[in-house]
């Protein structure tokens, strides 16, 4: 279903547009939380620490491919809208071969460099074997992640956002069921958790690929389309690179912090693994609201409605702030029970460390809520480079302060404090730039 955001009520329109995005992200979070819950509750702190650290690594690796898939989807969407179907099929062929090749190279590199990766992440000696067992299997999911995201973006490019949600839902539910079966019933440990995730990813990736090519033959390249066109390839790469760079920078920074966290031992690793899931789940709605806001701004920017953009900024800012304040209060109040979802109550040290993290991060969610709106705004007004600047400011500050403050008597608290400080700096830069330049951008 297509929705216009250039007329009618502002706040309700953005919220209604954001709901499907939130639902899809909720399913994605289920995917991630399943492993954490099953491993944390049934395999213990060591296994949870290994799986949690691996998740950060996989997020970084797949973000490279995700950015390329999103960029190719944008190029194909433009060609579909302009009726250039021959060129569109050629783009499907070129982008698929290009990104598939990147996925295979990435897969080969991570297997060859596995020991080096564990060293860079500063994984404690007692966890190395456990983490290696998990990574050897979970790395197979890189190809599956590429398949799902490629075809999901292909379908969204021609206006179909429902089918990707259906395949994601099937995959998420299958992952939960297989996690329980492989870990609890069969007793396969972290290998079982990894296998369940990879199998579920391939079901969704292969399934959505077959569906797309069967139901939408206009997207399937013909023999004459399977050729290289430098100009078309340059267009695809131009749209892909900035998104891929932003996501890679962001997740590389998080990966560096993960390595620092690992140096504090298993208790902190396990606490961080569980708390980060709660953290990301808590602010997930404002992330999707920021994406919906981006579409709202883009439509009105294209229509030349600068006053409506400014009204939308005020409305979205207030809505996001109110939600962030509410969720901050809830997370701070219920930090301990939330940790208890993933960690057995007898693991008091891990729960206490996780609560400490959540009460620092949770009190500052308004910072990341504003940052998501800024990301969305600058993408929508054709200034994606500014989003990269904000990402570097936020993550660069976080990484630098994490290493500096953790070496002081603050210890691990310094790592937690670096996150909201990074958000605040990026917010200040983004808002300052807007106040100085917004008239040139929105008029």
C-alpha angles and dihedrals in degrees: 000000000000120000127196117215098182095091140029130037114348109209097042092045093054092045093050090048091049096052097079089047090052091049092052092048090048089058090048090052090051087057091055098039094051093070092044094050097045094042094043095047100039108024103038140231098311093054092045091051091051094047094044093052090047091053091059090051093049091048090056094047096047093044088072091058093040092058091050091049092050091049094049089048090055092051093048091047091056092050092047091051093049093048095244094142097159090052090044093056089047088053090051090054096045097044094045093051092044097049094039088054090050090050092052093047090048090050092051093047095051093050092048092046099041096118091047091051091054089050093050090049089052092229112187114252094244091058100044097090092045093049092046091053089053097044096048088064102032092054087069086068092069090082092045092050090052092051095051096044094044096054093037090057090044091056093044088051090065093043102267112126098151101071095055088054091051094052091044090052092051091048094047094050092044090051092053092049094046092046090057092044098046098041104034104027102031096028095222094148121205090344089061092050091050093046092050091053095046093046091050091048092053091049091056095039097049092036096054090044093055091044093051095049093044099044099035107040090165086073094052111097117238123218092266091051093059097091136100121256113185095203093050092045090051090053092052093048093047091057094042105046101066094050091045092048093050094049093043093050091048095049094040089057090051089048091054090051089049089057090053091048090051090058089066093065141247098310094057092041092054093044091049092048092055098037094051090057090053090044096052092043091052097054096033092102093057090048090056091041087056090053091049090048088053091057090047091053093044093054093048092042089055090048091050093239099145095161091055089051091055091048089049091052091055093045095045092045092053094045093049092046094051092049093047092051091050095048091045090057092047096048093046092049097045101032094120097050089045091055088048089065090070104023129056110247090239089068092080096161093055093045092049091051091049093048089051090054095046095050091054096044095035094056090059105046090121087072094060091040090061091044093056090052090051092050090051094046097051093046089051096052092050097257101117090151089069089057088055090050091052091048091052091047093050099041096035091054091045095052096043094047093043091058094041099045095041088061090059127074087275089076113172091359087069089061092052093047092052092067101063090039088057091049091050094051093049090047091052092050094046095047092043092052091048093051091050099041109021095103090059092046102045100036 
